[in-house]
Amino acid sequence: MALKTRHWDRLGNGGLTFTELGLGTAPLGNLYRAISDDEAHAVMERAWDAGVRYYDSAPLYGFGLAETRLNWFLRDKPRDDYVLSTKVGRILHACAPDDRDGVGKWFDVPNRREEYDYSYDGVMRSLEFSLERLGVDRVDLLFVHDIDVPNQGSRANVLAKVDELMAGGYHALEKMRKEGVIKGFGAGVNEWEVAQQLTKRGDFDIFLLAGRYTLLEQEALQSFLPLCEARGVGIVIGGAYNSGILATGPVEGAYFQYEPAPPEILERVRQIQEIVERHGVRLVDAAFQFPLRHPCVVANIPGGQGVAEMDSNLVASRTAIPGEVWAELKDAGLMRAEAPVG
């Protein structure tokens, strides 16, 4: 069965056609554990053979490793046959092994030190470096990366970085969009609040929202997602499984927001799982399908470090969820009443 697609064309420039299932490549950058080039290639080939045509990467993912692995994979694929996004906002600097960033998070990766840079020149340089690593002459979308509290440390720091972006890098992104170098731009962030702020301050097209619109978190429905609807802004969903717990269920050691899940989250997921499984649906299937019910969402991009995980995502992308599942979750107070489910 062919994967479903969604066409997005906010500006009337032809837009982009996304497969609802995309591939996020952070795990292919050796996130939390190292995998071989052959293992990474097998995941990408499985995705391509199944019809996945949207690939998202970033310089941060393995300090260039994920983009390099995409290079090897995409080099024989017709460039017009897929949508490709990467990110700006960091410059990577070669360094001694003892000085490298990401120890304990990225394994068997180049020795690099990362520097946040949201300036005009920083955005341009970041894209130039990414094009070399990717081995392509263009990308379709650029996301400003990690301009959020989890990465910047405080709301004050975020505000300072937003000001830096709007005074510099934003104008580079606008120029590239106007000249047709890219189809659109936005931000890839771990909170909806800064995405809302950016939407109010500039003409942003699309956001990659990680972990902030899921079966467990729907606060973005209060103000941000209605604003996106009004502006025609698209949403790519990252972290739909909230770091794993919505894929594994409330098992011992399950992760939520990159940390061991607390008891209250384990209990909430247990209740959700009980309802969805009563209807013959896997928890991971419902978690994948839920955010796609929102009209602004164009794609869901779970990652995977193995073919088995890729196959599970493929099953989830093709599963029909009975309407009774959503209704029962709402009746139980486990989903916001206003969440779109049609």
C-alpha positions as CSV (number, residue, x, y, z in Angstrom):
1,M,0.0,0.0,0.0
2,A,1.4,3.4,-1.1
3,L,2.2,5.9,1.6
4,K,-0.2,8.8,1.9
5,T,1.1,12.2,0.9
6,R,0.3,15.8,1.8
7,H,0.9,18.8,-0.5
8,W,1.9,22.1,1.2
9,D,2.0,25.4,-0.7
10,R,1.7,28.3,1.6
11,L,3.3,30.9,-0.8
12,G,1.9,29.7,-4.1
13,N,5.4,28.8,-5.3
14,G,4.6,25.2,-6.2
15,G,5.1,24.0,-2.6
16,L,6.3,20.5,-1.6
17,T,4.7,17.1,-1.5
18,F,5.5,15.2,1.7
19,T,4.9,11.6,2.5
20,E,3.1,11.5,5.8
21,L,5.9,9.3,7.0
22,G,9.3,10.9,6.8
23,L,12.6,9.8,8.1
24,G,14.3,11.7,10.9
25,T,18.0,11.0,10.8
26,A,19.3,11.8,14.3
27,P,19.5,8.1,15.1
28,L,21.5,7.6,12.0
29,G,24.1,10.0,13.4
30,N,24.8,7.5,16.2
31,L,22.5,9.0,18.8
32,Y,23.0,7.1,22.1
33,R,24.8,4.2,20.4
34,A,26.9,3.6,17.3
35,I,25.6,1.8,14.3
36,S,27.6,0.8,11.2
37,D,27.3,2.5,7.8
38,D,25.7,-0.7,6.5
39,E,23.0,-0.6,9.2
40,A,22.3,3.0,8.6
41,H,22.1,2.4,4.8
42,A,19.7,-0.5,5.3
43,V,17.3,1.7,7.3
44,M,17.3,4.3,4.5
45,E,16.9,1.8,1.7
46,R,14.0,0.2,3.6
47,A,12.4,3.6,3.9
48,W,12.9,4.4,0.2
49,D,11.7,1.0,-1.0
50,A,8.5,1.5,1.0
51,G,7.9,4.9,-0.5
52,V,9.3,7.4,2.0
53,R,10.2,10.6,0.2
54,Y,10.9,13.1,3.0
55,Y,14.2,13.1,4.8
56,D,15.2,15.5,7.6
57,S,18.8,16.0,8.9
58,A,20.9,18.5,10.7
59,P,24.6,19.3,11.2
60,L,24.2,18.4,14.9
61,Y,23.2,14.8,14.1
62,G,26.5,13.0,14.7
63,F,28.4,16.2,14.0
64,G,27.9,15.8,10.3
65,L,27.7,12.0,10.2
66,A,23.9,11.8,9.5
67,E,24.3,14.2,6.6
68,T,27.3,12.3,5.3
69,R,25.4,9.0,5.4
70,L,22.5,10.6,3.6
71,N,25.0,11.7,0.9
72,W,25.9,8.0,0.2
73,F,22.3,7.0,0.1
74,L,20.8,9.9,-2.0
75,R,23.5,10.2,-4.6
76,D,21.8,7.8,-7.0
77,K,18.2,9.1,-6.3
78,P,16.7,11.7,-8.7
79,R,16.8,15.0,-6.8
80,D,13.2,15.9,-7.7
81,D,11.8,12.6,-6.3
82,Y,12.2,13.5,-2.6
83,V,11.9,16.4,-0.1
84,L,15.0,17.2,1.9
85,S,15.4,19.5,5.0
86,T,18.3,20.3,7.2
87,K,19.0,22.9,9.8
88,V,21.0,26.1,10.5
89,G,22.0,27.8,13.7
90,R,25.2,25.8,14.5
91,I,28.7,25.9,13.1
92,L,30.9,22.9,13.8
93,H,34.6,23.3,14.5
94,A,37.2,20.6,14.4
95,C,38.8,20.0,17.7
96,A,40.9,17.6,19.8
97,P,39.1,14.5,21.1
98,D,39.2,15.8,24.7
99,D,37.5,19.0,23.6
100,R,34.6,17.6,21.6
101,D,30.9,18.1,22.5
102,G,28.3,15.5,22.8
103,V,30.2,12.9,24.8
104,G,27.7,10.3,26.0
105,K,25.1,11.4,23.5
106,W,26.8,10.9,20.1
107,F,29.0,7.9,19.6
108,D,31.9,7.2,17.2
109,V,31.5,10.6,15.5
110,P,33.9,13.3,14.3
111,N,35.6,15.4,17.0
112,R,33.7,18.7,16.8
113,R,32.9,21.6,19.0
114,E,29.5,23.3,18.3
115,E,28.9,27.0,18.2
116,Y,25.4,28.6,18.1
117,D,25.3,31.1,15.3
118,Y,22.1,32.7,14.2
119,S,23.7,35.5,12.2
120,Y,23.3,36.2,8.5
121,D,26.8,34.8,7.7
122,G,26.3,32.0,10.2
123,V,23.2,30.8,8.4
124,M,24.8,31.1,5.0
125,R,27.9,29.2,6.1
126,S,25.9,26.5,7.8
127,L,24.0,25.8,4.6
128,E,27.2,25.8,2.5
129,F,28.7,23.2,4.8
130,S,25.6,21.1,4.8
131,L,25.4,21.0,1.0
132,E,29.0,19.7,0.9
133,R,28.2,17.0,3.5
134,L,24.9,16.0,1.8
135,G,26.4,16.1,-1.7
136,V,23.4,17.9,-3.2
137,D,23.1,21.4,-4.8
138,R,19.9,22.4,-2.9
139,V,17.7,21.6,0.0
140,D,14.0,22.3,0.1
141,L,13.5,23.5,3.7
142,L,15.7,25.1,6.3
143,F,14.9,24.9,10.0
144,V,16.6,27.2,12.6
145,H,17.8,24.6,15.1
146,D,17.3,24.5,18.9
147,I,16.5,28.1,19.6
148,D,14.6,27.0,22.7
149,V,14.9,26.8,26.5
150,P,16.1,23.1,26.6
151,N,19.1,24.1,24.5
152,Q,19.7,27.7,25.5
153,G,19.2,27.3,29.2
154,S,16.7,30.0,30.0
155,R,13.9,32.1,28.5
156,A,16.2,35.2,28.6
157,N,18.8,33.4,26.5
158,V,16.2,32.3,24.0
159,L,14.9,35.9,23.7
160,A,18.5,37.0,23.0
161,K,18.9,34.3,20.3
162,V,15.6,35.2,18.7
163,D,16.8,38.8,18.5
164,E,20.0,37.7,16.9
165,L,18.1,35.6,14.4
166,M,15.7,38.3,13.5
167,A,18.5,40.9,13.0
168,G,20.6,38.5,10.9
169,G,19.9,35.0,9.9
170,Y,16.2,35.6,9.2
171,H,17.2,38.0,6.4
172,A,19.4,35.3,4.9
173,L,16.5,32.8,5.0
174,E,14.1,35.4,3.5
175,K,16.6,36.1,0.7
176,M,17.0,32.4,-0.2
177,R,13.3,31.9,-0.2
178,K,12.7,34.9,-2.4
179,E,15.3,33.8,-4.9
180,G,13.9,30.2,-5.0
181,V,17.0,28.7,-3.4
182,I,14.6,27.1,-0.8
183,K,10.9,26.5,-0.8
184,G,10.4,27.7,2.8
185,F,11.9,28.0,6.3
186,G,11.1,27.8,9.9
187,A,12.5,26.4,13.1
188,G,13.2,23.0,14.5
189,V,12.5,23.3,18.3
190,N,11.5,21.4,21.4
191,E,8.8,23.8,22.5
192,W,5.9,25.5,20.9
193,E,6.2,28.8,22.8
194,V,9.2,30.1,20.8
195,A,7.6,28.9,17.5
196,Q,4.6,31.0,18.4
197,Q,6.9,34.0,19.1
198,L,8.7,33.6,15.8
199,T,5.4,33.3,13.9
200,K,4.3,36.6,15.4
201,R,7.6,38.3,14.6
202,G,8.3,37.2,11.1
203,D,7.0,35.4,8.0
204,F,7.8,31.8,8.8
205,D,6.5,28.9,6.7
206,I,6.9,25.7,8.6
207,F,8.0,24.4,12.0
208,L,9.5,21.1,13.1
209,L,7.9,20.6,16.5
210,A,9.6,17.9,18.5
211,G,7.6,16.2,21.2
212,R,5.1,19.0,21.7
213,Y,2.0,17.7,19.9
214,T,1.5,14.1,20.9
215,L,-0.9,11.8,22.6
216,L,0.7,13.0,25.9
217,E,1.0,16.8,25.1
218,Q,-1.5,19.0,23.4
219,E,-1.0,22.4,25.0
220,A,-0.1,23.8,21.6
221,L,-3.8,23.7,20.7
222,Q,-4.4,26.6,23.1
223,S,-2.8,29.3,20.9
224,F,0.0,28.2,18.7
225,L,-1.7,25.7,16.4
226,P,-4.7,28.0,15.8
227,L,-2.2,30.7,14.8
228,C,-0.6,28.3,12.4
229,E,-4.0,27.6,10.8
230,A,-4.7,31.3,10.4
231,R,-1.3,31.9,8.8
232,G,-1.1,28.7,6.6
233,V,2.0,27.6,8.5
234,G,2.9,23.9,8.2
235,I,4.0,21.6,11.0
236,V,6.4,18.6,10.8
237,I,6.0,16.4,13.8
238,G,9.2,15.1,15.5
239,G,9.3,13.1,18.7
240,A,5.8,11.8,18.3
241,Y,6.6,9.0,20.7
242,N,7.9,11.4,23.4
243,S,11.4,9.9,23.5
244,G,10.1,6.3,23.4
245,I,7.4,5.7,25.9
246,L,4.6,5.9,23.3
247,A,6.3,3.3,21.3
248,T,7.4,0.9,24.1
249,G,4.5,1.5,26.4
250,P,4.9,2.0,30.2
251,V,7.6,-0.7,30.6
252,E,10.4,-0.5,33.2
253,G,13.0,1.9,32.0
254,A,10.7,3.6,29.5
255,Y,11.9,7.1,28.4
256,F,9.9,10.3,28.4
257,Q,11.6,13.6,27.3
258,Y,15.0,11.9,27.2
259,E,14.7,10.8,30.9
260,P,13.3,7.8,32.7
261,A,9.5,8.3,32.7
262,P,8.1,9.5,36.1
263,P,5.3,7.5,37.8
264,E,2.5,9.8,36.7
265,I,3.5,9.6,33.0
266,L,3.8,5.8,33.3
267,E,0.3,5.7,34.7
268,R,-1.2,8.0,32.0
269,V,0.4,5.9,29.3
270,R,-0.9,2.8,30.8
271,Q,-4.4,4.2,30.7
272,I,-4.0,5.3,27.1
273,Q,-2.6,1.9,26.1
274,E,-5.5,0.0,27.8
275,I,-8.0,2.0,25.7
276,V,-6.3,1.7,22.3
277,E,-5.5,-2.0,22.7
278,R,-9.1,-2.7,23.6
279,H,-9.9,-1.6,20.0
280,G,-7.2,-3.8,18.5
281,V,-4.8,-0.9,18.0
282,R,-1.1,-0.8,19.0
283,L,-0.1,2.2,21.2
284,V,2.6,3.2,18.7
285,D,0.0,3.2,15.8
286,A,-2.2,5.6,17.7
287,A,0.7,7.8,18.7
288,F,1.9,8.1,15.1
289,Q,-1.6,8.8,13.7
290,F,-2.8,11.2,16.3
291,P,-0.9,14.4,15.3
292,L,-1.6,13.8,11.6
293,R,-5.3,14.5,12.4
294,H,-4.4,18.2,12.7
295,P,-4.8,20.1,9.4
296,C,-1.5,22.0,9.8
297,V,0.6,18.8,10.1
298,V,2.3,17.7,6.8
299,A,4.5,14.9,8.0
300,N,5.6,12.8,11.0
301,I,9.3,11.9,11.1
302,P,10.1,9.2,13.7
303,G,13.7,7.9,13.5
304,G,15.0,4.4,13.7
305,Q,18.4,2.8,14.1
306,G,17.3,-0.5,12.7
307,V,15.1,-2.0,9.9
308,A,12.7,-3.4,12.6
309,E,12.0,0.1,13.9
310,M,11.6,1.3,10.3
311,D,9.1,-1.5,9.6
312,S,7.2,-0.6,12.8
313,N,6.9,3.0,11.7
314,L,5.7,1.8,8.3
315,V,3.0,-0.3,9.9
316,A,2.0,2.7,12.1
317,S,1.7,5.0,9.1
318,R,-0.7,2.6,7.3
319,T,-2.9,1.8,10.3
320,A,-6.5,3.1,10.4
321,I,-7.6,4.2,13.9
322,P,-11.3,3.7,14.7
323,G,-13.0,6.9,15.7
324,E,-14.1,5.2,18.9
325,V,-10.5,5.3,20.1
326,W,-10.3,9.0,20.0
327,A,-13.7,9.4,21.5
328,E,-13.0,7.1,24.4
329,L,-9.7,8.9,25.1
330,K,-11.5,12.2,25.2
331,D,-14.2,10.9,27.5
332,A,-11.5,9.6,29.8
333,G,-9.9,13.0,30.0
334,L,-6.7,11.6,28.3
335,M,-7.0,13.9,25.3
336,R,-8.0,17.5,25.0
337,A,-11.6,17.8,23.8
338,E,-10.7,20.2,21.0
339,A,-8.0,18.0,19.5
340,P,-8.9,17.3,15.8
341,V,-9.5,13.6,15.1
342,G,-11.4,13.6,11.8
